[in-house]
Amino acid sequence: MTFYSHKPLQFQIGKMAVLAGNLLLSIMIIITSMKLRVAIKYNTTAILYHST
């Protein structure tokens, strides 16, 4: 009985951990892409600045 009522809680915790992991991964991907975009923008402006 105790084990039976304990299992769904573990399952919920596992599901929440998976969701949190996915959220963290997507946030990291967004941050990385933003950094890349900024770096590309900075590099292109630097190249344009040097070429003039």
Secondary structure as UniProt FT lines:
FT   HELIX           2..51
//
